[in-house]
Amino acid sequence: MIKKLMTAVTVCVISLGTAKAEYTYSSTLLDFGDTLGGVVQGSDGAWQNAPHGVVVAPDGHVWVNIYGGNGRMEVLASGDTVHYKGIYVLDPATGQHADFSPIEILTFPDGTSDSLTAESATSGGGRGIALDADGHILSSHYKTLYKINYMTGEGVAMWLGEGTLSEAAADDNGNVFVSYVLAAELPVVTLDSDLNYVGNAIDTVGHINRAIVVTASGEDMLLGSTWDGHGFTHWNSSVPGVIQHSFVDTFGVFYDIPASYEHIGSVADSAYLAWTDYYDADTLFDTTALWVSALDLSPDGSELLVGALTAGWGGPLGGTNWLFDMSDLSMPYGLVGNRHNLDGSGEGVTDGPRGGFWDADGNIYLADFYSNAIFHYAADMSSISDDNPKTVVASGYVLEQNYPNPFNPDTRIDFTIPANEHVNLSIYNLEGRLVKTLINQAMNSGKHITNWDGTNEIGAKVSTGMYIYQLRTNSILLNRRMTFVK
């Protein structure tokens, strides 16, 4: 249940509760400033830049939607010159292009094709990227939304809108929703899984609409605006795709926020930042709202990642990705990103968030528009709850990554214990609730193998999403994450 907007916000971000991960910078998957590394496309003065979204496909490849710069140049037989603004599909282990990447020309089942070029009147630069219910890619390019087979890079369908599109979002029922950036007089439209127009989800948004996300049922929709920000809005429909969504509430607007003037080295040299050092605060913002440039849900739908545009434009809460619990959107419980390089490391610097996505292990990829990079932030999930012993890696104890992962219909879990003892192996959701106990008995030392078929204690299939499997003995507790897909 989404709770109502609170009237004030506490000074500090609240600590992470049960089963909430902290995220630390791990690596840079893609640096658009590295024009000599063989990944970034383009030529002198025209290198591609400014990522506008990132998703992880079911096979683990990382897809990057790109807004700025020009890619490979080609002189056509007609004599025209075009610059391809392709979609990057990267191997997360090597950071290199997949066999069919970059995707510059999309071919469709009916034999037609469409080129992603800077000179196109309908496609060109990317505006956002998402997954549909089947794991295929929904990539927005100027006026065109493409559905792309994540396994082959081939086009599945396309839809042409009236103007600059927002990113798209999809529910589990096959509905696809997309809006317009300049949406003051334009709608949020509903498309079917083949991107055929069904109707309007919202007739008139009434403001700039950069970001959109829907829950798995499609009933709840969140929209975010980046200019003259007013937070993000909540809309609801009892029958998505049939009954239009109606406005419910606004979130991401906060009151009485202490902030201090900080160097941010962004589109503005300095700006006020909230929650940096409360005792050094020199200004109190009566009211401030997030300039929401990205909205993304965790695989199980329990967490919301809200990208807030640079503080140089968007106010003291800008320049990072705020984490909200979907059960209570009144305030964030944490953040992901090195906001305006406040830690001084120069690593994983967030400034212009344009999307995030969780991988199968619970880590997060972030696309940052102004830092010109795709960052990998690692999750630190030390325990299921504050009452549990700290996760440790002790001699002789091993909990291996399940295989396959992601999985459907079942997966194998291997573990090793060095002594005869009582063993509990259980599955939890990301809220820390028990889903199923696989083993709860005395066991001999050595390696053991068990399987989980994606069902709960009563034998019903669980929902698509991320789960934690936990090995507990008298002396050890180990956790790993896995993803069930349908």
C-alpha positions as CSV (number, residue, x, y, z in Angstrom):
1,M,0.0,0.0,0.0
2,I,1.4,3.4,-0.9
3,K,1.2,5.8,2.0
4,K,0.3,9.4,1.8
5,L,2.8,12.3,1.6
6,M,4.1,13.4,4.9
7,T,4.3,17.1,5.8
8,A,7.9,17.1,6.9
9,V,11.1,15.2,6.5
10,T,13.7,14.3,9.2
11,V,17.1,15.7,8.7
12,C,19.0,12.5,8.1
13,V,18.2,9.6,5.9
14,I,16.9,6.8,8.0
15,S,19.0,3.7,8.5
16,L,18.3,0.7,6.4
17,G,15.8,-1.7,7.9
18,T,15.2,-5.4,7.5
19,A,16.7,-6.8,4.3
20,K,17.6,-3.4,2.9
21,A,21.0,-3.4,1.1
22,E,23.6,-0.7,1.2
23,Y,25.2,0.0,-2.2
24,T,28.9,0.9,-2.7
25,Y,30.7,1.8,-5.9
26,S,32.1,-1.3,-7.5
27,S,33.2,-0.4,-11.1
28,T,32.5,1.6,-14.1
29,L,31.1,-0.6,-16.8
30,L,31.1,2.1,-19.5
31,D,33.0,5.4,-19.6
32,F,32.0,7.5,-22.6
33,G,35.1,9.6,-22.1
34,D,37.2,6.6,-22.9
35,T,37.2,7.0,-26.7
36,L,40.2,4.8,-27.2
37,G,38.9,1.7,-25.4
38,G,37.1,0.3,-28.5
39,V,33.6,0.4,-27.0
40,V,32.4,4.0,-27.4
41,Q,31.4,4.7,-31.0
42,G,32.0,7.9,-33.0
43,S,34.8,10.1,-34.2
44,D,36.8,13.2,-33.1
45,G,34.3,15.8,-31.8
46,A,31.3,13.5,-32.3
47,W,31.7,10.7,-29.8
48,Q,28.6,9.2,-28.4
49,N,27.7,10.4,-24.9
50,A,25.0,11.1,-22.3
51,P,23.4,7.7,-21.5
52,H,19.7,7.9,-21.2
53,G,18.9,4.6,-19.4
54,V,20.2,1.1,-18.6
55,V,18.6,-2.3,-18.2
56,V,19.8,-5.8,-17.6
57,A,18.2,-8.4,-19.9
58,P,17.3,-11.9,-18.6
59,D,20.5,-13.3,-20.1
60,G,22.6,-10.8,-18.1
61,H,23.6,-8.4,-20.9
62,V,23.5,-4.8,-20.1
63,W,21.6,-2.6,-22.6
64,V,22.4,1.2,-22.7
65,N,20.2,3.8,-24.4
66,I,22.3,6.8,-25.6
67,Y,21.1,10.4,-26.2
68,G,24.1,12.5,-27.2
69,G,26.8,12.6,-29.8
70,N,27.1,10.7,-33.1
71,G,28.2,7.2,-33.8
72,R,29.6,5.5,-36.9
73,M,29.4,7.6,-40.0
74,E,28.3,6.2,-43.4
75,V,27.9,7.7,-46.8
76,L,24.8,6.2,-48.4
77,A,24.5,5.3,-52.1
78,S,22.3,8.4,-52.4
79,G,25.2,10.5,-51.3
80,D,23.6,11.4,-48.0
81,T,25.8,11.1,-44.9
82,V,24.3,9.5,-41.7
83,H,25.6,8.9,-38.2
84,Y,24.3,5.8,-36.5
85,K,23.1,6.4,-32.9
86,G,23.0,2.7,-31.9
87,I,22.0,0.9,-28.7
88,Y,24.9,-0.7,-26.8
89,V,24.5,-4.3,-25.6
90,L,27.5,-5.1,-23.3
91,D,28.9,-8.2,-21.6
92,P,28.9,-7.3,-17.9
93,A,32.0,-9.3,-17.3
94,T,34.2,-7.7,-20.0
95,G,32.4,-4.5,-20.7
96,Q,32.7,-5.3,-24.4
97,H,29.9,-5.3,-27.1
98,A,27.8,-8.4,-27.6
99,D,27.9,-10.0,-31.1
100,F,25.0,-7.9,-32.4
101,S,26.0,-4.6,-30.7
102,P,25.8,-1.7,-31.3
103,I,22.4,-2.1,-32.8
104,E,22.2,0.5,-35.6
105,I,19.6,-1.0,-37.9
106,L,16.6,-2.9,-36.7
107,T,15.0,-5.5,-38.9
108,F,11.4,-6.7,-38.2
109,P,9.6,-10.0,-38.8
110,D,7.7,-8.5,-41.8
111,G,11.0,-7.8,-43.6
112,T,11.0,-4.0,-43.0
113,S,13.9,-2.2,-41.3
114,D,14.5,1.1,-39.5
115,S,17.8,2.9,-38.9
116,L,18.8,4.6,-35.7
117,T,20.6,7.7,-37.1
118,A,21.2,11.2,-35.9
119,E,19.6,12.5,-39.0
120,S,16.3,10.6,-38.6
121,A,13.1,12.6,-38.3
122,T,11.6,10.0,-36.1
123,S,14.3,8.0,-34.2
124,G,17.8,9.2,-33.4
125,G,18.9,9.9,-29.8
126,G,17.6,7.7,-27.0
127,R,15.1,8.8,-24.4
128,G,14.9,5.8,-22.1
129,I,14.9,2.1,-21.9
130,A,12.9,-0.6,-20.1
131,L,12.0,-4.3,-20.1
132,D,8.6,-5.7,-21.1
133,A,6.9,-8.6,-19.4
134,D,8.8,-11.2,-21.5
135,G,12.2,-9.6,-20.8
136,H,12.4,-7.9,-24.3
137,I,13.7,-4.4,-24.6
138,L,11.6,-1.3,-24.9
139,S,13.8,1.5,-26.2
140,S,12.5,5.1,-26.8
141,H,14.2,7.1,-29.6
142,Y,12.8,10.6,-30.2
143,K,9.2,9.9,-31.5
144,T,9.7,6.1,-31.9
145,L,9.3,3.3,-29.4
146,Y,11.0,0.0,-30.4
147,K,10.5,-3.5,-29.0
148,I,13.7,-5.5,-29.4
149,N,14.4,-9.2,-28.9
150,Y,17.0,-9.3,-26.2
151,M,18.5,-12.6,-27.4
152,T,19.1,-11.5,-31.0
153,G,18.9,-7.8,-31.2
154,E,16.2,-8.0,-33.9
155,G,13.2,-5.7,-34.0
156,V,9.9,-7.2,-32.7
157,A,7.6,-4.1,-33.1
158,M,7.7,-0.3,-33.2
159,W,5.2,2.5,-32.5
160,L,5.4,6.1,-33.7
161,G,4.2,8.8,-31.4
162,E,3.4,12.5,-31.8
163,G,6.5,14.0,-30.2
164,T,9.5,13.3,-28.0
165,L,8.8,10.2,-26.0
166,S,9.5,9.4,-22.4
167,E,10.8,6.1,-21.3
168,A,8.3,3.3,-21.5
169,A,7.0,0.9,-18.8
170,A,5.3,-2.5,-18.9
171,D,3.1,-4.5,-16.6
172,D,2.9,-8.3,-16.3
173,N,-0.4,-8.4,-18.3
174,G,1.2,-7.2,-21.6
175,N,0.3,-3.5,-21.3
176,V,3.0,-1.1,-22.3
177,F,2.7,2.6,-21.2
178,V,4.6,5.5,-22.7
179,S,4.2,9.3,-22.5
180,Y,5.8,12.4,-23.8
181,V,8.6,14.6,-22.4
182,L,6.7,17.8,-23.3
183,A,3.4,16.3,-22.1
184,A,1.5,19.4,-21.0
185,E,-1.2,18.7,-23.6
186,L,-0.3,15.2,-24.4
187,P,-1.4,11.8,-22.9
188,V,0.1,8.7,-21.4
189,V,-0.8,6.1,-24.0
190,T,-1.5,2.4,-23.5
191,L,-0.1,-0.1,-26.1
192,D,-0.5,-3.8,-26.3
193,S,2.5,-6.2,-26.3
194,D,2.9,-5.7,-30.1
195,L,2.9,-1.9,-29.6
196,N,-0.5,-1.4,-31.1
197,Y,-2.4,1.6,-29.7
198,V,-5.1,0.6,-27.2
199,G,-6.1,3.9,-25.7
200,N,-5.0,6.6,-23.3
201,A,-4.0,5.7,-19.7
202,I,-4.1,9.5,-18.9
203,D,-5.6,12.0,-21.4
204,T,-3.4,15.0,-20.3
205,V,-0.4,14.8,-18.0
206,G,-0.2,18.6,-17.7
207,H,3.6,18.9,-17.3
208,I,7.0,17.7,-18.5
209,N,7.1,13.9,-18.1
210,R,10.6,12.4,-18.1
211,A,10.0,9.1,-16.3
212,I,7.3,6.5,-15.9
213,V,7.1,3.2,-14.0
214,V,4.2,0.8,-13.2
215,T,3.8,-2.0,-10.7
216,A,3.5,-5.6,-12.0
217,S,-0.3,-5.4,-12.0
218,G,-0.2,-2.1,-13.9
219,E,-2.7,-0.7,-11.4
220,D,-0.3,1.8,-9.9
221,M,1.7,4.2,-12.1
222,L,4.3,6.8,-11.1
223,L,5.3,9.7,-13.2
224,G,8.3,12.0,-12.8
225,S,9.0,15.5,-14.0
226,T,12.5,17.1,-14.5
227,W,11.7,20.8,-15.0
228,D,10.3,23.0,-12.3
229,G,10.2,19.7,-10.4
230,H,7.2,18.9,-8.3
231,G,8.3,15.4,-7.1
232,F,6.6,12.4,-8.7
233,T,2.9,11.6,-9.0
234,H,0.9,8.5,-8.2
235,W,-1.9,7.3,-10.5
236,N,-4.2,4.3,-10.2
237,S,-6.5,2.2,-12.4
238,S,-8.6,-0.7,-11.2
239,V,-8.4,-2.3,-14.7
240,P,-5.2,-1.1,-16.5
241,G,-5.6,-1.0,-20.3
242,V,-9.4,-0.7,-19.9
243,I,-10.0,2.0,-17.3
244,Q,-7.9,5.1,-17.3
245,H,-5.5,5.9,-14.5
246,S,-6.7,8.6,-12.1
247,F,-4.5,10.9,-10.0
248,V,-4.0,9.8,-6.4
249,D,-1.2,11.7,-4.7
250,T,2.2,13.5,-5.1
251,F,5.4,12.4,-3.4
252,G,9.0,13.7,-3.3
253,V,8.0,17.1,-2.0
254,F,9.7,17.9,1.4
255,Y,9.5,20.7,3.9
256,D,11.9,22.4,6.3
257,I,15.0,20.9,4.8
258,P,18.4,22.2,6.2
259,A,21.1,22.5,3.5
260,S,24.6,23.8,3.1
261,Y,26.3,25.4,0.2
262,E,28.7,22.9,-1.4
263,H,31.0,22.8,-4.4
264,I,29.4,20.4,-6.9
265,G,31.4,21.0,-10.1
266,S,28.3,20.3,-12.2
267,V,26.2,22.4,-14.6
268,A,26.6,25.0,-11.7
269,D,29.8,25.2,-9.8
270,S,28.1,25.3,-6.4
271,A,24.7,24.6,-5.0
272,Y,22.9,23.9,-1.8
273,L,22.8,20.2,-0.8
274,A,20.6,18.7,1.9
275,W,21.7,16.0,4.4
276,T,25.4,16.6,3.9
277,D,26.3,17.9,7.3
278,Y,23.3,19.0,9.4
279,Y,25.4,20.9,11.9
280,D,26.9,23.1,9.2
281,A,23.6,23.8,7.5
282,D,23.3,27.5,6.7
283,T,19.9,27.5,4.9
284,L,16.5,26.1,5.6
285,F,14.4,25.3,2.5
286,D,10.8,25.8,3.4
287,T,9.7,23.6,0.5
288,T,11.8,21.6,-2.1
289,A,10.8,19.0,-4.6
290,L,12.7,16.3,-6.5
291,W,13.3,17.0,-10.2
292,V,12.7,13.4,-11.1
293,S,14.7,12.2,-14.1
294,A,14.3,8.5,-13.6
295,L,12.0,6.0,-11.9
296,D,12.9,2.3,-11.5
297,L,11.4,-0.6,-9.5
298,S,13.3,-3.5,-8.0
299,P,12.5,-6.9,-9.4
300,D,10.1,-7.7,-6.7
301,G,8.5,-4.3,-6.8
302,S,9.3,-3.5,-3.1
303,E,11.9,-0.7,-3.7
304,L,11.7,2.4,-5.9
305,L,14.8,4.1,-7.2
306,V,14.2,7.8,-7.9
307,G,16.8,9.6,-9.9
308,A,17.0,13.3,-9.0
309,L,18.5,15.8,-11.5
310,T,21.7,17.7,-10.5
311,A,21.4,20.1,-7.5
312,G,22.6,22.8,-9.8
313,W,19.1,22.9,-11.3
314,G,16.9,20.7,-9.1
315,G,17.5,21.9,-5.6
316,P,19.2,20.5,-2.5
317,L,18.0,16.9,-3.0
318,G,19.4,16.7,-6.5
319,G,22.3,14.7,-8.0
320,T,21.7,11.2,-6.8
321,N,19.4,8.2,-6.8
322,W,17.1,8.1,-3.8
323,L,15.8,4.7,-2.5
324,F,12.2,4.5,-1.4
325,D,10.2,1.7,0.1
326,M,7.1,1.2,-2.0
327,S,5.0,0.5,1.1
328,D,5.8,4.1,2.3
329,L,6.8,6.7,-0.2
330,S,6.7,9.6,2.3
331,M,10.6,9.8,2.5
332,P,13.6,7.9,1.1
333,Y,15.4,5.4,3.3
334,G,18.8,5.6,1.5
335,L,20.6,6.6,-1.7
336,V,22.8,5.0,-4.3
337,G,25.6,7.1,-5.9
338,N,28.5,9.4,-5.0
339,R,26.4,12.5,-5.1
340,H,28.4,15.3,-6.7
341,N,31.5,13.5,-5.6
342,L,30.9,14.3,-2.0
343,D,33.3,11.5,-0.9
344,G,36.1,13.0,-2.9
345,S,37.1,9.7,-4.6
346,G,36.0,10.7,-8.1
347,E,34.4,7.3,-8.5
348,G,30.8,6.5,-9.4
349,V,29.9,10.2,-9.4
350,T,26.2,10.8,-9.8
351,D,25.0,14.2,-11.1
352,G,22.3,13.6,-13.7
353,P,20.6,10.2,-13.0
354,R,18.9,8.7,-16.1
355,G,17.9,5.3,-14.8
356,G,19.0,2.3,-12.8
357,F,18.5,-1.5,-12.9
358,W,19.1,-4.4,-10.5
359,D,21.1,-7.4,-11.8
360,A,20.5,-11.0,-10.8
361,D,22.7,-10.7,-7.8
362,G,21.0,-7.6,-6.4
363,N,23.6,-5.1,-7.5
364,I,22.5,-1.9,-9.3
365,Y,23.7,-0.4,-12.6
366,L,23.3,3.4,-12.8
367,A,23.2,5.5,-16.0
368,D,24.4,9.0,-15.4
369,F,23.8,11.7,-18.0
370,Y,26.3,14.3,-16.9
371,S,29.0,12.0,-15.6
372,N,28.8,10.2,-19.0
373,A,29.0,6.7,-17.6
374,I,27.3,3.5,-16.5
375,F,28.3,2.6,-13.0
376,H,28.0,-0.7,-11.1
377,Y,27.1,-0.4,-7.4
378,A,27.5,-3.5,-5.4
379,A,24.9,-4.5,-2.8
380,D,26.0,-5.3,0.7
381,M,23.3,-7.7,2.2
382,S,24.9,-8.8,5.4
383,S,21.8,-10.3,7.0
384,I,18.1,-10.9,6.7
385,S,17.3,-9.0,9.8
386,D,19.0,-7.0,12.5
387,D,18.5,-10.0,14.9
388,N,20.5,-12.4,12.8
389,P,24.3,-13.0,13.2
390,K,26.5,-11.2,10.7
391,T,27.2,-13.0,7.5
392,V,30.7,-14.4,7.5
393,V,32.9,-16.6,5.3
394,A,34.4,-19.2,7.6
395,S,36.8,-22.0,6.8
396,G,35.0,-25.0,5.3
397,Y,31.6,-23.3,4.9
398,V,30.5,-22.6,1.3
399,L,27.2,-21.4,-0.1
400,E,27.5,-21.4,-3.9
401,Q,25.6,-19.2,-6.4
402,N,22.5,-21.1,-7.6
403,Y,22.5,-22.4,-11.1
404,P,20.9,-21.4,-13.4
405,N,20.3,-17.8,-12.3
406,P,17.9,-16.2,-13.3
407,F,15.8,-19.4,-13.4
408,N,12.5,-21.0,-14.4
409,P,11.2,-23.5,-13.5
410,D,13.8,-24.6,-11.0
411,T,17.3,-24.0,-9.8
412,R,20.1,-25.9,-8.0
413,I,21.7,-24.8,-4.8
414,D,25.1,-26.3,-3.6
415,F,26.6,-25.9,-0.2
416,T,29.3,-27.4,1.9
417,I,29.6,-27.8,5.7
418,P,32.8,-28.9,7.4
419,A,31.2,-30.8,10.3
420,N,28.1,-32.8,11.2
421,E,25.5,-30.3,12.4
422,H,22.0,-29.0,12.1
423,V,21.4,-27.1,8.9
424,N,18.6,-24.8,7.9
425,L,18.4,-23.7,4.2
426,S,15.5,-21.3,3.6
427,I,14.2,-18.8,0.9
428,Y,13.2,-15.3,1.9
429,N,11.8,-12.4,-0.1
430,L,13.5,-9.0,0.0
431,E,11.3,-7.9,2.9
432,G,12.8,-10.6,5.0
433,R,9.7,-12.8,5.1
434,L,10.1,-16.6,4.9
435,V,9.0,-18.0,1.5
436,K,10.0,-21.7,1.9
437,T,12.2,-23.9,4.0
438,L,14.2,-26.3,1.9
439,I,16.2,-28.0,4.6
440,N,15.8,-28.1,8.4
441,Q,17.6,-31.2,9.8
442,A,20.9,-32.6,11.0
443,M,23.3,-33.3,8.2
444,N,26.7,-34.9,7.7
445,S,29.8,-32.9,6.8
446,G,30.6,-32.5,3.1
447,K,29.0,-31.0,0.0
448,H,25.2,-31.1,-0.5
449,I,22.9,-30.3,-3.3
450,T,19.3,-29.3,-3.2
451,N,16.8,-27.7,-5.6
452,W,14.1,-25.1,-5.4
453,D,11.2,-25.2,-7.9
454,G,10.1,-21.6,-7.3
455,T,7.1,-22.5,-5.0
456,N,6.2,-21.3,-1.5
457,E,5.3,-23.4,1.5
458,I,1.8,-24.2,0.1
459,G,3.2,-25.2,-3.3
460,A,2.1,-22.0,-5.2
461,K,4.5,-20.4,-7.7
462,V,6.1,-17.2,-6.4
463,S,6.1,-13.9,-8.2
464,T,8.8,-12.9,-10.6
465,G,11.6,-11.2,-8.7
466,M,14.6,-11.4,-6.5
467,Y,14.9,-13.8,-3.5
468,I,17.5,-14.5,-0.8
469,Y,18.5,-18.0,0.1
470,Q,20.1,-18.4,3.5
471,L,22.3,-21.1,5.0
472,R,22.2,-21.2,8.8
473,T,23.9,-23.5,11.2
474,N,24.8,-23.1,14.9
475,S,27.9,-21.1,13.9
476,I,27.4,-19.6,10.5
477,L,24.9,-17.7,8.4
478,L,25.4,-17.1,4.7
479,N,23.2,-15.3,2.2
480,R,23.0,-15.1,-1.6
481,R,20.5,-13.7,-4.0
482,M,18.8,-15.3,-7.0
483,T,16.1,-14.2,-9.4
484,F,13.0,-16.1,-10.5
485,V,11.5,-15.2,-13.8
486,K,8.3,-16.2,-15.6
